[in-house]
Amino acid sequence: MLISPQQRVYLALNPVDFRKGIDGLQAICRDILRQNPFSGTVFAFRSKNRTSVKLLFYDGNGFWLCQKRFSKGKLAFWPDSHEAASTLRHSEVNILLAQGNPSGCIPANWRNL
């Protein structure tokens, strides 16, 4: 799955139970994040121990559910807030999925491509 620059990306800030599948994650999108899972937005979730990330995305024809389990190490960064979700630009998601910290890597006034 390729995340395009035009797509919004929401990160669920609290860890989720990774036994949840598409239906369970859709419920989190609706009930906790207060977002429409059918909107085309990419939703990112992390495991409790920070060794996996799941992405949920509706492409107009069905849902994609992708999981990345890190072979070494853990997520170096995941936003921390009292909010339920945070947004990232597509370039920041790529850094995050490479186990990097996207905060401060990309200037705030950089074109959102």
N, CA, C and O atoms as CSV, one atom per row, in Angstrom:
chain,resi,resn,atom,element,x,y,z
A,1,MET,N,N,0.839,-1.176,0.000
A,1,MET,CA,C,0.000,0.000,0.000
A,1,MET,C,C,0.877,1.230,0.000
A,1,MET,O,O,1.802,1.338,0.806
A,2,LEU,N,N,0.603,2.140,-0.878
A,2,LEU,CA,C,1.356,3.377,-0.990
A,2,LEU,C,C,0.512,4.521,-0.465
A,2,LEU,O,O,-0.631,4.694,-0.890
A,3,ILE,N,N,1.052,5.295,0.443
A,3,ILE,CA,C,0.345,6.450,0.981
A,3,ILE,C,C,0.688,7.647,0.109
A,3,ILE,O,O,1.853,8.027,-0.010
A,4,SER,N,N,-0.331,8.238,-0.499
A,4,SER,CA,C,-0.099,9.377,-1.382
A,4,SER,C,C,-0.038,10.671,-0.574
A,4,SER,O,O,-0.558,10.728,0.541
A,5,PRO,N,N,0.581,11.694,-1.115
A,5,PRO,CA,C,0.677,12.966,-0.408
A,5,PRO,C,C,-0.679,13.609,-0.140
A,5,PRO,O,O,-0.800,14.435,0.766
A,6,GLN,N,N,-1.694,13.246,-0.909
A,6,GLN,CA,C,-3.009,13.845,-0.740
A,6,GLN,C,C,-3.817,13.205,0.387
A,6,GLN,O,O,-4.822,13.772,0.818
A,7,GLN,N,N,-3.406,12.059,0.863
A,7,GLN,CA,C,-4.158,11.360,1.896
A,7,GLN,C,C,-3.857,11.917,3.281
A,7,GLN,O,O,-2.720,12.257,3.606
A,8,ARG,N,N,-4.903,11.998,4.078
A,8,ARG,CA,C,-4.724,12.359,5.480
A,8,ARG,C,C,-4.330,11.107,6.241
A,8,ARG,O,O,-4.764,10.003,5.911
A,9,VAL,N,N,-3.513,11.286,7.254
A,9,VAL,CA,C,-3.085,10.166,8.083
A,9,VAL,C,C,-3.370,10.516,9.539
A,9,VAL,O,O,-2.896,11.532,10.048
A,10,TYR,N,N,-4.149,9.664,10.202
A,10,TYR,CA,C,-4.445,9.813,11.623
A,10,TYR,C,C,-3.731,8.718,12.383
A,10,TYR,O,O,-3.788,7.548,12.004
A,11,LEU,N,N,-3.060,9.097,13.457
A,11,LEU,CA,C,-2.425,8.135,14.347
A,11,LEU,C,C,-3.263,8.028,15.607
A,11,LEU,O,O,-3.528,9.033,16.267
A,12,ALA,N,N,-3.680,6.820,15.942
A,12,ALA,CA,C,-4.328,6.585,17.229
A,12,ALA,C,C,-3.214,6.621,18.264
A,12,ALA,O,O,-2.289,5.811,18.210
A,13,LEU,N,N,-3.295,7.537,19.189
A,13,LEU,CA,C,-2.178,7.746,20.097
A,13,LEU,C,C,-2.041,6.664,21.161
A,13,LEU,O,O,-0.934,6.380,21.618
A,14,ASN,N,N,-3.143,6.067,21.552
A,14,ASN,CA,C,-3.083,4.990,22.544
A,14,ASN,C,C,-2.892,3.650,21.835
A,14,ASN,O,O,-3.414,3.449,20.738
A,15,PRO,N,N,-2.147,2.734,22.456
A,15,PRO,CA,C,-1.970,1.416,21.829
A,15,PRO,C,C,-3.295,0.674,21.726
A,15,PRO,O,O,-4.214,0.900,22.513
A,16,VAL,N,N,-3.376,-0.220,20.736
A,16,VAL,CA,C,-4.588,-1.026,20.560
A,16,VAL,C,C,-4.238,-2.504,20.674
A,16,VAL,O,O,-3.081,-2.902,20.537
A,17,ASP,N,N,-5.254,-3.292,20.925
A,17,ASP,CA,C,-5.121,-4.737,20.977
A,17,ASP,C,C,-4.913,-5.229,19.542
A,17,ASP,O,O,-5.806,-5.079,18.708
A,18,PHE,N,N,-3.770,-5.803,19.246
A,18,PHE,CA,C,-3.449,-6.207,17.874
A,18,PHE,C,C,-4.151,-7.486,17.445
A,18,PHE,O,O,-3.929,-7.966,16.333
A,19,ARG,N,N,-4.991,-8.044,18.302
A,19,ARG,CA,C,-5.851,-9.137,17.867
A,19,ARG,C,C,-7.038,-8.603,17.076
A,19,ARG,O,O,-7.741,-9.369,16.417
A,20,LYS,N,N,-7.264,-7.293,17.137
A,20,LYS,CA,C,-8.372,-6.683,16.402
A,20,LYS,C,C,-8.084,-6.723,14.908
A,20,LYS,O,O,-6.956,-6.511,14.464
A,21,GLY,N,N,-9.131,-7.000,14.153
A,21,GLY,CA,C,-9.036,-6.986,12.709
A,21,GLY,C,C,-9.691,-5.727,12.148
A,21,GLY,O,O,-9.777,-4.707,12.832
A,22,ILE,N,N,-10.144,-5.804,10.920
A,22,ILE,CA,C,-10.728,-4.657,10.243
A,22,ILE,C,C,-11.937,-4.115,11.004
A,22,ILE,O,O,-12.031,-2.909,11.232
A,23,ASP,N,N,-12.854,-4.984,11.394
A,23,ASP,CA,C,-14.071,-4.526,12.071
A,23,ASP,C,C,-13.766,-3.858,13.409
A,23,ASP,O,O,-14.354,-2.827,13.734
A,24,GLY,N,N,-12.867,-4.427,14.172
A,24,GLY,CA,C,-12.500,-3.847,15.463
A,24,GLY,C,C,-11.811,-2.505,15.321
A,24,GLY,O,O,-12.060,-1.591,16.108
A,25,LEU,N,N,-10.943,-2.378,14.320
A,25,LEU,CA,C,-10.254,-1.109,14.102
A,25,LEU,C,C,-11.202,-0.053,13.538
A,25,LEU,O,O,-11.069,1.131,13.850
A,26,GLN,N,N,-12.168,-0.479,12.701
A,26,GLN,CA,C,-13.194,0.457,12.225
A,26,GLN,C,C,-13.960,1.046,13.395
A,26,GLN,O,O,-14.243,2.244,13.416
A,27,ALA,N,N,-14.297,0.206,14.372
A,27,ALA,CA,C,-15.024,0.673,15.547
A,27,ALA,C,C,-14.207,1.711,16.318
A,27,ALA,O,O,-14.767,2.694,16.804
A,28,ILE,N,N,-12.904,1.508,16.437
A,28,ILE,CA,C,-12.036,2.490,17.098
A,28,ILE,C,C,-12.058,3.801,16.320
A,28,ILE,O,O,-12.132,4.877,16.914
A,29,CYS,N,N,-11.993,3.714,14.992
A,29,CYS,CA,C,-12.042,4.936,14.161
A,29,CYS,C,C,-13.323,5.720,14.431
A,29,CYS,O,O,-13.289,6.937,14.614
A,30,ARG,N,N,-14.439,5.020,14.454
A,30,ARG,CA,C,-15.741,5.675,14.648
A,30,ARG,C,C,-15.938,6.161,16.084
A,30,ARG,O,O,-16.265,7.325,16.317
A,31,ASP,N,N,-15.736,5.260,17.039
A,31,ASP,CA,C,-16.134,5.529,18.410
A,31,ASP,C,C,-15.114,6.316,19.221
A,31,ASP,O,O,-15.500,7.136,20.054
A,32,ILE,N,N,-13.850,6.092,19.002
A,32,ILE,CA,C,-12.819,6.752,19.807
A,32,ILE,C,C,-12.198,7.937,19.061
A,32,ILE,O,O,-12.058,9.025,19.620
A,33,LEU,N,N,-11.829,7.718,17.793
A,33,LEU,CA,C,-11.194,8.793,17.027
A,33,LEU,C,C,-12.213,9.761,16.434
A,33,LEU,O,O,-11.854,10.854,15.997
A,34,ARG,N,N,-13.491,9.358,16.419
A,34,ARG,CA,C,-14.579,10.172,15.862
A,34,ARG,C,C,-14.328,10.540,14.406
A,34,ARG,O,O,-14.539,11.679,13.991
A,35,GLN,N,N,-13.865,9.539,13.631
A,35,GLN,CA,C,-13.588,9.723,12.210
A,35,GLN,C,C,-14.333,8.656,11.418
A,35,GLN,O,O,-14.623,7.578,11.936
A,36,ASN,N,N,-14.636,8.960,10.174
A,36,ASN,CA,C,-15.316,8.027,9.287
A,36,ASN,C,C,-14.285,7.089,8.662
A,36,ASN,O,O,-13.430,7.555,7.909
A,37,PRO,N,N,-14.333,5.795,8.942
A,37,PRO,CA,C,-13.341,4.878,8.377
A,37,PRO,C,C,-13.472,4.720,6.858
A,37,PRO,O,O,-12.563,4.195,6.215
A,38,PHE,N,N,-14.585,5.164,6.280
A,38,PHE,CA,C,-14.796,5.071,4.836
A,38,PHE,C,C,-14.342,6.332,4.099
A,38,PHE,O,O,-14.616,6.470,2.907
A,39,SER,N,N,-13.664,7.241,4.768
A,39,SER,CA,C,-13.320,8.550,4.206
A,39,SER,C,C,-12.093,8.544,3.291
A,39,SER,O,O,-11.840,9.536,2.607
A,40,GLY,N,N,-11.337,7.463,3.264
A,40,GLY,CA,C,-10.099,7.448,2.485
A,40,GLY,C,C,-8.881,7.839,3.303
A,40,GLY,O,O,-7.756,7.827,2.804
A,41,THR,N,N,-9.111,8.184,4.557
A,41,THR,CA,C,-8.019,8.515,5.470
A,41,THR,C,C,-7.284,7.239,5.859
A,41,THR,O,O,-7.897,6.181,6.000
A,42,VAL,N,N,-5.977,7.340,6.031
A,42,VAL,CA,C,-5.179,6.220,6.524
A,42,VAL,C,C,-5.126,6.336,8.047
A,42,VAL,O,O,-4.768,7.384,8.584
A,43,PHE,N,N,-5.480,5.268,8.726
A,43,PHE,CA,C,-5.455,5.230,10.182
A,43,PHE,C,C,-4.306,4.335,10.625
A,43,PHE,O,O,-4.185,3.200,10.163
A,44,ALA,N,N,-3.470,4.838,11.511
A,44,ALA,CA,C,-2.313,4.089,11.997
A,44,ALA,C,C,-2.495,3.775,13.479
A,44,ALA,O,O,-2.915,4.624,14.265
A,45,PHE,N,N,-2.171,2.547,13.836
A,45,PHE,CA,C,-2.295,2.065,15.209
A,45,PHE,C,C,-0.978,1.399,15.601
A,45,PHE,O,O,-0.286,0.835,14.753
A,46,ARG,N,N,-0.638,1.464,16.877
A,46,ARG,CA,C,0.580,0.806,17.341
A,46,ARG,C,C,0.245,-0.230,18.394
A,46,ARG,O,O,-0.775,-0.151,19.079
A,47,SER,N,N,1.135,-1.204,18.502
A,47,SER,CA,C,0.970,-2.229,19.525
A,47,SER,C,C,1.460,-1.697,20.872
A,47,SER,O,O,2.181,-0.702,20.943
A,48,LYS,N,N,1.058,-2.372,21.912
A,48,LYS,CA,C,1.410,-1.955,23.269
A,48,LYS,C,C,2.917,-1.915,23.486
A,48,LYS,O,O,3.429,-1.012,24.147
A,49,ASN,N,N,3.628,-2.896,22.927
A,49,ASN,CA,C,5.076,-2.967,23.146
A,49,ASN,C,C,5.884,-2.228,22.075
A,49,ASN,O,O,7.111,-2.325,22.054
A,50,ARG,N,N,5.209,-1.493,21.187
A,50,ARG,CA,C,5.838,-0.644,20.152
A,50,ARG,C,C,6.671,-1.423,19.135
A,50,ARG,O,O,7.611,-0.878,18.557
A,51,THR,N,N,6.334,-2.689,18.914
A,51,THR,CA,C,7.091,-3.458,17.929
A,51,THR,C,C,6.328,-3.632,16.616
A,51,THR,O,O,6.864,-4.197,15.663
A,52,SER,N,N,5.078,-3.150,16.555
A,52,SER,CA,C,4.268,-3.298,15.343
A,52,SER,C,C,3.398,-2.070,15.120
A,52,SER,O,O,3.020,-1.362,16.054
A,53,VAL,N,N,3.097,-1.848,13.843
A,53,VAL,CA,C,2.181,-0.780,13.431
A,53,VAL,C,C,1.184,-1.404,12.459
A,53,VAL,O,O,1.558,-2.195,11.593
A,54,LYS,N,N,-0.090,-1.040,12.612
A,54,LYS,CA,C,-1.121,-1.459,11.660
A,54,LYS,C,C,-1.684,-0.222,10.981
A,54,LYS,O,O,-1.899,0.807,11.622
A,55,LEU,N,N,-1.923,-0.330,9.674
A,55,LEU,CA,C,-2.535,0.738,8.900
A,55,LEU,C,C,-3.850,0.231,8.341
A,55,LEU,O,O,-3.912,-0.859,7.773
A,56,LEU,N,N,-4.907,1.023,8.503
A,56,LEU,CA,C,-6.233,0.701,7.982
A,56,LEU,C,C,-6.618,1.779,6.988
A,56,LEU,O,O,-6.479,2.972,7.261
A,57,PHE,N,N,-7.107,1.345,5.824
A,57,PHE,CA,C,-7.404,2.299,4.759
A,57,PHE,C,C,-8.518,1.747,3.885
A,57,PHE,O,O,-8.490,0.578,3.501
A,58,TYR,N,N,-9.507,2.592,3.568
A,58,TYR,CA,C,-10.591,2.216,2.652
A,58,TYR,C,C,-10.305,2.851,1.297
A,58,TYR,O,O,-10.121,4.064,1.208
A,59,ASP,N,N,-10.265,2.031,0.231
A,59,ASP,CA,C,-9.907,2.545,-1.097
A,59,ASP,C,C,-11.110,2.765,-2.017
A,59,ASP,O,O,-10.936,2.957,-3.220
A,60,GLY,N,N,-12.317,2.741,-1.471
A,60,GLY,CA,C,-13.520,2.920,-2.272
A,60,GLY,C,C,-14.130,1.604,-2.710
A,60,GLY,O,O,-15.277,1.565,-3.156
A,61,ASN,N,N,-13.372,0.527,-2.585
A,61,ASN,CA,C,-13.828,-0.788,-3.001
A,61,ASN,C,C,-13.739,-1.812,-1.880
A,61,ASN,O,O,-14.360,-2.873,-1.940
A,62,GLY,N,N,-12.961,-1.484,-0.859
A,62,GLY,CA,C,-12.759,-2.392,0.262
A,62,GLY,C,C,-11.680,-1.844,1.177
A,62,GLY,O,O,-11.052,-0.826,0.887
A,63,PHE,N,N,-11.480,-2.533,2.279
A,63,PHE,CA,C,-10.486,-2.100,3.265
A,63,PHE,C,C,-9.159,-2.818,3.049
A,63,PHE,O,O,-9.112,-3.998,2.704
A,64,TRP,N,N,-8.087,-2.067,3.264
A,64,TRP,CA,C,-6.736,-2.605,3.334
A,64,TRP,C,C,-6.357,-2.600,4.812
A,64,TRP,O,O,-6.597,-1.619,5.517
A,65,LEU,N,N,-5.776,-3.678,5.268
A,65,LEU,CA,C,-5.217,-3.739,6.613
A,65,LEU,C,C,-3.793,-4.245,6.472
A,65,LEU,O,O,-3.561,-5.391,6.089
A,66,CYS,N,N,-2.845,-3.378,6.785
A,66,CYS,CA,C,-1.431,-3.715,6.643
A,66,CYS,C,C,-0.777,-3.673,8.023
A,66,CYS,O,O,-1.108,-2.830,8.857
A,67,GLN,N,N,0.137,-4.582,8.243
A,67,GLN,CA,C,0.874,-4.602,9.499
A,67,GLN,C,C,2.358,-4.652,9.202
A,67,GLN,O,O,2.816,-5.403,8.341
A,68,LYS,N,N,3.100,-3.831,9.939
A,68,LYS,CA,C,4.557,-3.899,9.879
A,68,LYS,C,C,5.041,-4.277,11.265
A,68,LYS,O,O,4.794,-3.573,12.244
A,69,ARG,N,N,5.741,-5.409,11.327
A,69,ARG,CA,C,6.349,-5.847,12.579
A,69,ARG,C,C,7.846,-5.672,12.415
A,69,ARG,O,O,8.450,-6.214,11.490
A,70,PHE,N,N,8.435,-4.916,13.316
A,70,PHE,CA,C,9.862,-4.621,13.213
A,70,PHE,C,C,10.681,-5.844,13.614
A,70,PHE,O,O,10.422,-6.461,14.647
A,71,SER,N,N,11.663,-6.188,12.795
A,71,SER,CA,C,12.492,-7.355,13.086
A,71,SER,C,C,13.503,-7.053,14.186
A,71,SER,O,O,13.932,-7.952,14.908
A,72,LYS,N,N,13.878,-5.786,14.309
A,72,LYS,CA,C,14.804,-5.373,15.361
A,72,LYS,C,C,14.334,-4.056,15.943
A,72,LYS,O,O,13.932,-3.153,15.210
A,73,GLY,N,N,14.382,-3.951,17.225
A,73,GLY,CA,C,14.072,-2.691,17.871
A,73,GLY,C,C,12.589,-2.397,17.963
A,73,GLY,O,O,11.739,-3.243,17.683
A,74,LYS,N,N,12.311,-1.173,18.364
A,74,LYS,CA,C,10.954,-0.706,18.565
A,74,LYS,C,C,10.793,0.663,17.927
A,74,LYS,O,O,11.763,1.283,17.488
A,75,LEU,N,N,9.558,1.117,17.884
A,75,LEU,CA,C,9.303,2.458,17.373
A,75,LEU,C,C,10.086,3.475,18.191
A,75,LEU,O,O,10.014,3.484,19.420
A,76,ALA,N,N,10.823,4.319,17.512
A,76,ALA,CA,C,11.585,5.347,18.209
A,76,ALA,C,C,10.686,6.507,18.610
A,76,ALA,O,O,11.010,7.257,19.531
A,77,PHE,N,N,9.566,6.655,17.927
A,77,PHE,CA,C,8.709,7.813,18.147
A,77,PHE,C,C,7.255,7.429,17.939
A,77,PHE,O,O,6.921,6.689,17.014
A,78,TRP,N,N,6.412,7.930,18.793
A,78,TRP,CA,C,4.961,7.909,18.601
A,78,TRP,C,C,4.448,9.091,19.396
A,78,TRP,O,O,4.753,9.209,20.583
A,79,PRO,N,N,3.676,9.969,18.776
A,79,PRO,CA,C,3.231,11.168,19.492
A,79,PRO,C,C,2.539,10.826,20.807
A,79,PRO,O,O,1.865,9.802,20.923
A,80,ASP,N,N,2.717,11.687,21.777
A,80,ASP,CA,C,2.109,11.497,23.081
A,80,ASP,C,C,1.261,12.725,23.381
A,80,ASP,O,O,1.752,13.853,23.345
A,81,SER,N,N,0.002,12.502,23.674
A,81,SER,CA,C,-0.907,13.611,23.920
A,81,SER,C,C,-2.115,13.101,24.686
A,81,SER,O,O,-2.344,11.895,24.774
A,82,HIS,N,N,-2.879,14.022,25.235
A,82,HIS,CA,C,-4.132,13.638,25.886
A,82,HIS,C,C,-5.247,13.472,24.860
A,82,HIS,O,O,-6.337,13.016,25.206
A,83,GLU,N,N,-4.995,13.832,23.613
A,83,GLU,CA,C,-5.961,13.650,22.534
A,83,GLU,C,C,-6.001,12.175,22.123
A,83,GLU,O,O,-5.097,11.406,22.449
A,84,ALA,N,N,-7.064,11.789,21.403
A,84,ALA,CA,C,-7.197,10.401,20.938
A,84,ALA,C,C,-6.368,10.145,19.695
A,84,ALA,O,O,-5.910,9.025,19.467
A,85,ALA,N,N,-6.170,11.203,18.873
A,85,ALA,CA,C,-5.466,11.014,17.599
A,85,ALA,C,C,-4.611,12.232,17.281
A,85,ALA,O,O,-4.795,13.318,17.829
A,86,SER,N,N,-3.687,12.007,16.389
A,86,SER,CA,C,-2.818,13.059,15.882
A,86,SER,C,C,-2.714,12.878,14.372
A,86,SER,O,O,-2.904,11.773,13.865
A,87,THR,N,N,-2.418,13.938,13.661
A,87,THR,CA,C,-2.254,13.816,12.210
A,87,THR,C,C,-0.783,13.948,11.846
A,87,THR,O,O,-0.008,14.623,12.524
A,88,LEU,N,N,-0.425,13.281,10.754
A,88,LEU,CA,C,0.929,13.375,10.201
A,88,LEU,C,C,0.837,13.581,8.703
A,88,LEU,O,O,-0.142,13.189,8.068
A,89,ARG,N,N,1.861,14.198,8.146
A,89,ARG,CA,C,1.978,14.287,6.694
A,89,ARG,C,C,2.536,12.970,6.177
A,89,ARG,O,O,3.156,12.212,6.923
A,90,HIS,N,N,2.312,12.706,4.909
A,90,HIS,CA,C,2.737,11.416,4.358
A,90,HIS,C,C,4.252,11.223,4.470
A,90,HIS,O,O,4.715,10.102,4.682
A,91,SER,N,N,5.018,12.287,4.334
A,91,SER,CA,C,6.473,12.176,4.452
A,91,SER,C,C,6.884,11.822,5.887
A,91,SER,O,O,7.868,11.113,6.099
A,92,GLU,N,N,6.136,12.313,6.852
A,92,GLU,CA,C,6.427,11.994,8.248
A,92,GLU,C,C,6.096,10.536,8.562
A,92,GLU,O,O,6.780,9.904,9.367
A,93,VAL,N,N,5.057,10.002,7.933
A,93,VAL,CA,C,4.704,8.601,8.137
A,93,VAL,C,C,5.821,7.694,7.643
A,93,VAL,O,O,6.140,6.694,8.285
A,94,ASN,N,N,6.413,8.036,6.512
A,94,ASN,CA,C,7.519,7.238,5.985
A,94,ASN,C,C,8.690,7.201,6.966
A,94,ASN,O,O,9.322,6.161,7.148
A,95,ILE,N,N,8.971,8.326,7.586
A,95,ILE,CA,C,10.055,8.382,8.583
A,95,ILE,C,C,9.693,7.535,9.798
A,95,ILE,O,O,10.524,6.786,10.312
A,96,LEU,N,N,8.444,7.658,10.253
A,96,LEU,CA,C,7.981,6.898,11.407
A,96,LEU,C,C,8.072,5.401,11.149
A,96,LEU,O,O,8.530,4.656,12.015
A,97,LEU,N,N,7.641,4.942,9.963
A,97,LEU,CA,C,7.669,3.512,9.639
A,97,LEU,C,C,9.087,2.975,9.452
A,97,LEU,O,O,9.304,1.764,9.477
A,98,ALA,N,N,10.050,3.877,9.267
A,98,ALA,CA,C,11.461,3.479,9.195
A,98,ALA,C,C,12.114,3.550,10.573
A,98,ALA,O,O,13.339,3.535,10.688
A,99,GLN,N,N,11.289,3.628,11.618
A,99,GLN,CA,C,11.710,3.693,13.012
A,99,GLN,C,C,12.457,4.980,13.342
A,99,GLN,O,O,13.341,4.994,14.198
A,100,GLY,N,N,12.098,6.051,12.660
A,100,GLY,CA,C,12.693,7.348,12.933
A,100,GLY,C,C,11.737,8.258,13.679
A,100,GLY,O,O,10.578,7.910,13.904
A,101,ASN,N,N,12.228,9.419,14.056
A,101,ASN,CA,C,11.425,10.428,14.728
A,101,ASN,C,C,11.198,11.569,13.744
A,101,ASN,O,O,12.128,12.318,13.445
A,102,PRO,N,N,9.970,11.712,13.234
A,102,PRO,CA,C,9.717,12.737,12.220
A,102,PRO,C,C,9.630,14.152,12.769
A,102,PRO,O,O,9.656,15.107,11.993
A,103,SER,N,N,9.526,14.314,14.082
A,103,SER,CA,C,9.389,15.667,14.620
A,103,SER,C,C,10.688,16.437,14.406
A,103,SER,O,O,11.760,16.012,14.836
A,104,GLY,N,N,10.570,17.548,13.749
A,104,GLY,CA,C,11.724,18.394,13.482
A,104,GLY,C,C,12.508,18.035,12.237
A,104,GLY,O,O,13.402,18.787,11.849
A,105,CYS,N,N,12.207,16.907,11.589
A,105,CYS,CA,C,12.932,16.500,10.383
A,105,CYS,C,C,12.522,17.334,9.155
A,105,CYS,O,O,13.335,17.628,8.278
A,106,ILE,N,N,11.264,17.691,9.130
A,106,ILE,CA,C,10.720,18.395,7.972
A,106,ILE,C,C,10.232,19.749,8.445
A,106,ILE,O,O,9.388,19.810,9.339
A,107,PRO,N,N,10.738,20.854,7.869
A,107,PRO,CA,C,10.309,22.175,8.305
A,107,PRO,C,C,8.796,22.343,8.173
A,107,PRO,O,O,8.189,21.819,7.239
A,108,ALA,N,N,8.196,23.068,9.100
A,108,ALA,CA,C,6.740,23.277,9.112
A,108,ALA,C,C,6.263,23.998,7.860
A,108,ALA,O,O,5.132,23.787,7.424
A,109,ASN,N,N,7.104,24.847,7.274
A,109,ASN,CA,C,6.686,25.586,6.090
A,109,ASN,C,C,7.013,24.864,4.783
A,109,ASN,O,O,6.866,25.441,3.706
A,110,TRP,N,N,7.450,23.619,4.868
A,110,TRP,CA,C,7.774,22.831,3.679
A,110,TRP,C,C,6.510,22.494,2.921
A,110,TRP,O,O,5.461,22.252,3.516
A,111,ARG,N,N,6.616,22.480,1.588
A,111,ARG,CA,C,5.440,22.139,0.776
A,111,ARG,C,C,4.934,20.768,1.159
A,111,ARG,O,O,5.717,19.841,1.367
A,112,ASN,N,N,3.637,20.643,1.250
A,112,ASN,CA,C,3.017,19.378,1.641
A,112,ASN,C,C,2.791,18.533,0.400
A,112,ASN,O,O,1.674,18.462,-0.112
A,113,LEU,N,N,3.853,17.889,-0.088
A,113,LEU,CA,C,3.753,17.059,-1.302
A,113,LEU,C,C,3.567,15.622,-0.969
A,113,LEU,O,O,3.465,14.788,-1.868
